[in-house]
Amino acid sequence: MHFRWIGLGLWCAAAGWGADWPQWGGGDTRRMVSAETNLPSDFAPGEKNADGTRLDMTTTRNVKWAVKLGSQTCGTPVIADGKVFIGTNNGAPRDPRLPGDRSVLLCFEEATGKFLWQLATSKLRYASNFNGDLPDLGTCSTPTVKDHRVYLTTMRCEAVCLDADGLANGNDGPFQEEGDYLAQATILKTGAPPAGQYPDNFRNAPKPPPLTLQPTDADILWQYDFMKELDVWPQDATDCSPVVDGQYVYIGTSNGVDKGHKKLPAPLAPTLVVLDRLTGQLVATDDAQIGTRTFHGNWSSPSLVTVNGRKLLLLGGGDGICYAFDAEPAPAAGGPGRRLVTVWRCDGNPPEYRERDGRKLPYNQHAEGPSEIIATPAFDRNRVYVTIGQDTRHGPGPGALTCIDATQTGDISRSGVLWRYTAINRSFSTPSISQGLVFVADGRGTIHCLDADTGACYWTHASTGGNTMASTLVADGKVYFGNANGKLTILAASKEKKLINEIRVGSAIHATPVAAHGVLYIATQHWLYALQNLSR
């Protein structure tokens, strides 16, 4: 380990710039801002062969390397330890032992794009009133890499910790059952169980023999099953991107409604948990009982911030409320275990989204009711910036970006709102906060530039030409943003609106652009591009 880190440090020094991008948002505050410079504002994605499986590099421009992904890619890449990690599906299988519909985490060599290893998890199929793992949807969790370990949630509603080197350097850690894990069946033997009960035959068909492991397989160090251990009922996808700090991993469970979208099968299951980062053992659960108020699902990822010397964990709730928890677990009041104690809560919905003329507005009816928080709360200078939104299948509707005073306590839905911007549609996007400006996209693909202190809008850019689930990246004085129509938009990160470039990449962009070591990474549905200003 010692020599590996020395080698990585020398490599970075030789490269002469930059830093890793080891987690969603770049850091614990999730501000979506990179310090990288000399990033390209123009590139040509190149020509593919007839079936789209091979790229002619001679037809590209400013492409350092490109690699084929699956057929659906919603994961955003992270770069750490000289490697690139990204979630996708198994639409372009790399291993004949692992065919069919699976969710995949791929690991590539950062310098060359060479494939190193993958975690390929089998699917939990639809059955009765369960739909916790959508068919063909790949790994959505953006992993966090720390101390040569990779932390993420899988689509099987579990948290895993992986060795960043895969099995190429041996099978490490207490978990030794990778062969059984990879061989898990993908079809349910019976229908969905009663609420809160998950027998083995719900999870798996008759147990197949373990697979013989290869150096290109993931090395699982530990695994924690939210469904089995905590009676969690995932909705659509388990997609949390964890925060790792000290001895803890903070991670969301994606608990939600059933297939009919009417019932909450596990309302008392936790939304946020703390695991020991070395063993995967449960340390604590949240005290907020968000599951009792959840509209649809819980897909926000936590942020870790420090306010007046106190570490707080921020989370957007499936009930439309932004929560701040004390990051240090406390003994549970009147019961066993430990809890993450709520410090404050602030509704991300304006009151008029909840109620009109004394009547509560229903969720998703006529596009006028409240929404959940899907985006990650972003933090800067004791302020929290968070959007509200809904599943894209629910269509457009009223959104809001709320700026919250993070120094208060209690229910601060009124007192803690510093400003609120409602000239925005529903949004999945985590805001980028840079030099007194907030850049945020809404679900209809419009980018908004606001004053971070007042919420005054400097400009909007509505001609991106497609819906989006991605967030903005601010880097090198630019705003990078992709949409579902396969267009990468690049604008100046300034109060004055300036369109720098628009580039068609050939397929939808659901991932957020990221940058590390002087390289810009753009993940489309089918390809991952490493872009650099190259002289030819």
C-alpha positions in Angstrom: 0.0 0.0 0.0 2.8 2.4 0.9 4.5 2.1 -2.5 1.2 2.4 -4.3 0.5 5.7 -2.8 4.0 7.0 -3.5 3.6 5.9 -7.1 0.3 7.7 -7.4 1.7 10.8 -5.9 4.6 10.9 -8.3 2.2 10.3 -11.2 0.1 13.3 -10.1 3.2 15.5 -9.7 4.4 14.5 -13.1 1.1 15.4 -14.7 1.6 18.9 -13.3 -2.0 19.7 -12.4 -5.2 18.8 -10.8 -6.7 16.6 -8.2 -9.0 13.6 -7.9 -12.8 13.8 -8.1 -13.5 11.0 -5.7 -17.2 11.4 -5.0 -20.5 12.9 -6.1 -20.2 16.7 -6.2 -16.4 16.5 -5.8 -16.4 16.8 -2.0 -18.6 16.4 1.1 -20.3 19.8 0.6 -21.4 18.7 -2.9 -20.9 22.1 -4.5 -20.3 20.7 -8.0 -17.3 22.9 -8.6 -13.8 21.9 -9.8 -10.6 23.8 -9.6 -9.3 22.2 -12.9 -8.1 24.6 -15.6 -7.3 24.3 -19.3 -10.3 22.1 -19.9 -11.6 21.8 -23.5 -14.6 23.8 -24.7 -14.7 22.0 -28.0 -14.3 18.4 -29.1 -15.5 15.9 -31.7 -16.9 12.6 -30.3 -15.9 10.8 -33.5 -17.6 8.3 -35.8 -18.8 4.8 -34.7 -19.2 1.7 -36.6 -22.7 0.5 -37.7 -23.7 -1.1 -34.4 -22.1 1.6 -32.3 -19.6 -0.7 -30.6 -16.3 0.7 -31.9 -15.0 4.3 -32.2 -12.7 5.5 -34.9 -10.3 7.6 -32.9 -8.9 9.2 -36.0 -12.2 11.0 -36.4 -12.2 12.5 -32.9 -10.8 15.8 -31.6 -9.6 16.5 -28.1 -10.5 12.9 -27.0 -7.8 11.4 -24.9 -9.6 8.1 -24.8 -13.2 6.7 -25.0 -14.7 3.5 -23.7 -17.9 1.7 -24.4 -20.5 1.6 -21.6 -23.8 -0.2 -21.5 -27.1 0.8 -23.1 -28.3 2.9 -20.2 -25.9 5.0 -18.1 -27.2 7.2 -15.2 -24.1 6.9 -13.0 -21.6 9.8 -12.9 -17.9 9.0 -13.1 -15.5 9.5 -10.2 -11.7 9.6 -10.5 -9.4 8.5 -7.7 -6.3 6.3 -7.2 -5.4 6.5 -10.9 -8.7 4.9 -11.8 -12.1 5.9 -13.2 -15.3 4.3 -11.8 -18.7 4.6 -13.3 -22.1 2.9 -13.0 -24.0 1.6 -16.1 -26.0 -1.5 -17.2 -24.9 -4.7 -18.9 -25.9 -3.6 -22.4 -22.4 -4.3 -23.6 -21.4 -7.4 -21.6 -17.6 -7.7 -20.9 -17.8 -11.3 -19.5 -19.7 -14.3 -21.0 -20.1 -15.6 -17.4 -22.3 -12.6 -16.6 -24.9 -12.3 -19.3 -28.3 -10.6 -19.4 -29.8 -7.8 -17.5 -27.4 -6.7 -14.7 -26.4 -3.5 -13.0 -22.7 -2.8 -13.4 -19.9 -0.7 -11.8 -16.9 -0.5 -14.2 -13.4 0.4 -13.3 -10.9 1.8 -15.9 -7.3 2.9 -15.8 -7.3 6.7 -15.7 -4.3 7.2 -18.0 -5.5 5.0 -20.8 -9.1 3.9 -20.4 -8.0 0.2 -20.1 -10.7 -1.9 -18.5 -9.6 -3.3 -15.1 -12.6 -4.9 -13.3 -16.3 -4.7 -12.8 -19.0 -5.4 -10.2 -22.0 -7.0 -12.1 -25.0 -7.5 -9.8 -28.1 -9.5 -10.8 -31.5 -7.8 -10.9 -34.4 -7.9 -8.5 -37.3 -8.5 -10.9 -40.8 -7.0 -10.8 -43.2 -9.3 -8.9 -46.7 -8.5 -7.5 -46.5 -5.1 -5.9 -42.7 -4.9 -5.8 -40.7 -2.8 -8.4 -37.5 -1.9 -6.5 -35.1 -2.5 -9.4 -36.2 -1.3 -12.8 -35.3 -3.6 -15.8 -32.4 -2.5 -17.9 -31.5 0.3 -15.4 -27.9 0.1 -14.5 -26.0 1.1 -11.3 -27.2 4.7 -10.5 -25.1 5.2 -7.4 -22.0 7.4 -7.9 -19.4 5.8 -5.7 -17.2 7.4 -3.1 -13.5 6.4 -3.1 -11.5 6.8 0.1 -8.4 5.1 1.4 -8.4 2.8 -1.6 -11.9 1.6 -0.9 -14.9 2.1 -3.1 -18.3 2.7 -1.4 -21.7 2.6 -3.2 -25.2 1.3 -3.2 -26.2 -1.4 -5.6 -29.6 -1.9 -7.3 -30.2 -4.9 -5.0 -30.8 -2.4 -2.2 -27.5 -3.0 -0.4 -24.4 -1.0 0.5 -21.1 -2.5 -0.6 -17.4 -1.7 0.0 -15.0 -2.8 -2.7 -11.2 -2.9 -3.0 -10.2 -0.3 -5.6 -7.9 -2.9 -7.2 -10.5 -5.6 -7.7 -9.5 -9.2 -7.4 -6.3 -8.7 -9.4 -4.4 -8.4 -6.1 -6.2 -11.2 -4.3 -9.5 -11.6 -2.3 -9.2 -9.3 0.6 -11.5 -8.5 3.5 -13.9 -10.6 5.5 -16.2 -11.1 2.5 -15.1 -14.2 0.6 -18.4 -15.1 -1.2 -17.9 -13.2 -4.4 -18.5 -16.3 -6.5 -21.9 -16.8 -4.8 -22.7 -13.1 -5.1 -22.1 -13.0 -8.9 -24.1 -16.2 -9.4 -27.3 -14.8 -7.7 -30.4 -15.6 -9.7 -32.3 -12.8 -11.3 -35.9 -14.2 -11.2 -38.1 -14.2 -8.1 -39.3 -17.6 -7.1 -42.5 -16.3 -5.5 -44.5 -13.0 -5.5 -43.6 -10.1 -3.3 -43.8 -10.7 0.4 -46.0 -9.0 3.0 -44.8 -5.6 4.1 -41.7 -5.8 6.2 -40.9 -9.5 5.5 -38.2 -10.6 3.1 -37.7 -14.4 3.1 -34.8 -15.8 1.1 -37.0 -17.1 -1.7 -38.1 -13.6 -2.4 -34.5 -12.5 -3.0 -33.4 -15.6 -5.0 -34.5 -18.5 -7.0 -32.9 -21.9 -6.1 -29.2 -21.1 -5.4 -27.0 -21.7 -8.4 -23.4 -22.9 -8.0 -20.8 -20.2 -7.4 -18.9 -18.7 -10.3 -15.2 -19.2 -10.7 -13.7 -15.8 -10.0 -11.5 -13.8 -12.4 -9.0 -11.0 -11.9 -11.5 -8.7 -13.6 -14.2 -9.3 -10.9 -14.8 -6.9 -8.0 -13.3 -7.7 -4.6 -16.1 -7.1 -2.1 -14.8 -6.3 1.3 -18.2 -6.1 3.0 -21.9 -6.0 2.1 -24.9 -4.7 4.0 -28.4 -5.7 2.8 -31.0 -3.0 3.6 -34.0 -5.2 2.6 -32.9 -8.1 4.8 -31.6 -6.2 7.7 -33.9 -3.2 7.9 -37.0 -4.2 6.0 -36.5 -1.4 3.5 -38.7 -1.4 0.5 -36.9 0.3 -2.5 -38.8 2.1 -5.2 -37.5 2.0 -8.8 -33.8 2.2 -7.8 -31.4 2.3 -4.9 -29.1 5.1 -5.9 -27.5 6.9 -3.0 -24.0 8.2 -3.3 -22.5 7.9 0.2 -20.4 10.2 2.3 -17.4 8.7 4.2 -15.9 10.5 7.2 -13.7 9.1 9.9 -15.0 5.7 10.9 -18.5 6.2 9.4 -20.2 5.7 6.0 -23.4 7.8 5.8 -25.8 6.3 3.2 -29.4 6.4 2.1 -31.6 3.4 1.7 -34.0 4.6 -1.1 -37.1 3.4 0.9 -40.3 4.2 -0.9 -43.8 3.2 -2.1 -45.0 0.0 -3.7 -45.6 -0.7 -7.4 -49.1 0.9 -7.2 -47.6 4.1 -5.8 -50.3 4.1 -3.2 -48.9 2.3 -0.2 -45.8 2.6 2.0 -45.0 -1.0 2.7 -42.2 -0.1 5.2 -43.0 3.4 6.6 -40.8 2.9 9.7 -37.8 1.7 7.8 -34.9 4.1 8.1 -34.1 6.5 5.2 -30.5 7.2 6.3 -28.1 4.9 8.1 -24.6 5.0 9.4 -22.3 2.0 8.8 -18.8 1.3 10.1 -16.6 2.0 7.1 -14.2 -0.9 7.7 -16.7 -3.7 8.7 -20.1 -2.6 7.2 -21.7 -3.1 10.6 -24.8 -0.9 11.4 -24.0 2.0 13.7 -27.1 4.1 13.7 -30.3 5.1 11.8 -32.1 8.4 11.4 -34.8 9.6 13.8 -37.0 11.5 11.3 -39.4 8.7 10.2 -39.4 10.1 6.7 -41.0 6.9 5.4 -44.3 7.8 7.0 -44.5 10.9 4.8 -42.8 9.8 1.6 -44.5 10.7 -1.6 -42.7 8.2 -4.0 -39.1 7.4 -3.1 -36.0 8.6 -1.3 -33.3 9.2 -3.8 -31.3 12.2 -2.4 -27.7 11.7 -1.3 -26.3 13.2 1.9 -23.9 16.1 2.3 -21.5 16.5 5.2 -20.9 20.1 6.3 -19.5 22.0 9.3 -21.6 24.7 10.9 -20.2 26.7 13.8 -17.8 23.8 14.6 -20.5 21.2 14.5 -20.7 18.5 11.8 -24.1 18.2 10.2 -25.4 15.6 7.7 -27.8 17.1 5.2 -30.4 15.0 3.3 -33.3 15.8 1.0 -36.3 13.8 2.0 -38.9 12.0 0.0 -41.4 14.1 1.8 -40.1 17.3 0.3 -38.3 18.4 3.4 -34.6 19.1 3.8 -33.1 17.7 7.0 -30.0 18.4 9.0 -28.8 15.7 11.4 -26.0 15.8 13.9 -23.3 13.7 12.3 -22.3 12.0 15.5 -24.8 9.2 16.4 -26.4 9.5 19.8 -28.0 6.9 22.1 -31.6 6.3 21.1 -34.1 7.8 23.4 -36.0 5.1 25.3 -34.7 2.2 23.1 -31.8 0.2 21.9 -29.3 1.3 19.3 -28.1 4.8 18.2 -29.8 7.5 16.2 -28.9 10.4 13.9 -30.7 13.2 15.7 -32.5 15.9 13.7 -31.1 19.3 14.2 -33.3 21.2 11.8 -35.9 20.6 9.1 -37.0 23.0 6.3 -39.7 22.4 3.8 -38.4 22.7 0.2 -42.0 23.4 -1.0 -43.5 26.8 -0.7 -46.7 26.7 1.4 -48.9 27.3 -1.7 -47.5 24.0 -3.2 -48.9 22.1 -0.2 -52.3 23.8 0.3 -54.6 26.1 -1.5 -57.8 27.7 -0.2 -57.6 25.5 2.9 -57.4 22.3 0.8 -54.3 20.1 0.8 -53.0 19.6 -2.8 -52.4 16.0 -3.8 -49.0 14.8 -4.9 -48.5 14.9 -8.7 -52.2 15.8 -9.4 -52.6 18.4 -12.2 -48.9 19.3 -11.8 -49.7 21.6 -8.9 -49.0 19.8 -5.7 -45.8 19.3 -3.6 -42.7 17.5 -4.7 -40.0 15.5 -3.0 -36.3 16.4 -2.9 -34.3 14.2 -5.4 -31.2 16.5 -5.7 -28.4 16.6 -3.1 -28.4 19.6 -0.9 -25.3 21.8 -1.7 -23.6 23.9 0.9 -21.6 27.1 0.9 -20.9 29.7 3.7 -23.5 28.3 6.1 -26.1 28.2 3.4 -27.9 25.2 2.0 -29.2 25.2 -1.6 -31.7 22.6 -2.6 -34.3 22.0 -5.4 -37.5 19.9 -5.4 -38.6 17.6 -8.2 -40.3 14.4 -9.2 -39.8 11.3 -11.4 -39.5 12.5 -15.0 -42.5 10.2 -15.9 -44.6 12.6 -13.9 -44.0 15.4 -16.4 -43.2 19.0 -15.7 -44.6 21.0 -12.8 -43.8 23.8 -10.4 -40.3 23.7 -8.9 -38.4 25.7 -6.3 -34.8 26.4 -5.3 -34.5 27.2 -1.6 -31.6 28.9 0.2 -31.6 27.8 3.8 -29.8 29.3 6.8 -27.9 26.2 8.2 -27.2 27.8 11.6 -30.7 27.5 13.0 -32.4 24.7 14.8 -35.9 23.1 14.9 -38.6 23.5 12.2 -37.1 26.4 10.2 -39.5 26.1 7.2 -40.2 29.8 7.7 -37.5 31.4 9.7 -34.7 29.5 7.9 -35.6 30.4 4.3 -33.2 33.2 3.3 -34.7 33.3 -0.2 -36.7 31.0 -2.6 -36.7 31.0 -6.4 -39.9 29.6 -8.0 -39.3 30.5 -11.6 -38.0 27.1 -12.2 -39.5 23.7 -13.1 -39.2 20.5 -11.2 -35.5 19.5 -10.9 -33.3 16.5 -10.2 -30.2 18.8 -10.2 -27.8 19.6 -7.5 -26.8 23.3 -7.7 -23.2 24.5 -8.5 -22.1 27.3 -6.2 -19.1 29.4 -7.3 -17.9 32.9 -6.6 -21.2 34.2 -5.4 -23.3 32.6 -8.1 -25.6 29.6 -8.2 -26.0 27.6 -11.4 -28.8 25.1 -11.5 -30.7 23.1 -14.2 -34.4 22.1 -14.1 -36.0 19.0 -15.6 -36.9 20.8 -18.8 -33.3 21.5 -19.5 -33.2 25.2 -18.6 -30.1 26.5 -16.8 -30.6 29.3 -14.3 -27.9 31.7 -13.0 -28.7 33.3 -9.6 -27.1 35.5 -7.1 -26.1 33.2 -4.2 -26.9 35.9 -1.6 -30.2 37.2 -2.8 -31.6 34.7 -5.3 -31.9 37.4 -8.0 -31.8 35.8 -11.4 -29.1 37.1 -13.7 -30.1 34.9 -16.7 -31.6 31.7 -17.9 -30.6 29.5 -20.9 -33.6 27.6 -22.2 -32.3 26.4 -25.6 -30.5 23.3 -24.4 -33.2 21.4 -26.4 -34.1 18.5 -24.0 -35.0 17.3 -20.6 -32.4 16.5 -18.1 -31.7 14.5 -14.9 -28.1 15.8 -14.8 -26.5 18.6 -12.7 -24.2 21.4 -13.8 -20.4 21.4 -13.3 -18.5 24.7 -12.9 -14.9 24.4 -13.9 -12.3 26.5 -15.6 -14.6 29.5 -15.8 -17.3 27.5 -17.6 -20.6 25.8 -16.9 -20.8 22.3 -18.4 -24.2 20.6 -18.8 -25.7 17.7 -20.7 -29.3 16.8 -21.6 -31.4 13.9 -22.7 -31.1 14.9 -26.4 -27.4 14.3 -26.4 -26.3 17.9 -26.3 -23.4 19.2 -24.2 -23.9 22.9 -23.5 -21.0 25.1 -22.3 -21.6 28.5 -20.9 -19.5 31.1 -19.2 -19.7 30.9 -15.4 -20.5 34.6 -15.0 -23.2 37.1 -14.4 -23.3 37.9 -18.1 -24.8 35.2 -20.2 -22.4 33.9 -22.8 -22.8 30.7 -24.8 -19.4 29.1 -25.5 -20.4 26.0 -27.4 -23.0 23.3 -28.0 -21.8 19.8 -29.0 -23.9 16.8 -30.1 -22.5 13.6 -28.7 -24.9 11.0 -30.3 -26.9 9.8 -27.3 -28.5 11.1 -24.1 -26.4 12.5 -21.3 -27.9 11.6 -17.9 -24.6 11.8 -16.0 -23.0 15.0 -14.7 -19.8 16.2 -16.3 -16.8 16.0 -14.0 -13.1 17.0 -14.2 -9.8 15.7 -12.7 -6.1 16.1 -13.5 -6.8 18.4 -16.4 -9.3 16.0 -18.1 -13.0 16.5 -18.6 -15.2 13.4 -18.4 -18.5 13.2 -20.3 -20.6 10.0 -19.9 -23.3 9.5 -22.5 -25.8 6.6 -22.5 -23.3 4.5 -24.4 -19.8 5.9 -24.1 -17.5 7.5 -21.6 -15.2 10.2 -23.0 -12.0 11.5 -21.4 -11.4 14.9 -23.0 -8.3 17.0 -23.0 -6.9 20.0 -24.9 -4.6 18.0 -27.3 -2.3 19.4 -30.0 -2.6 17.5 -33.3 
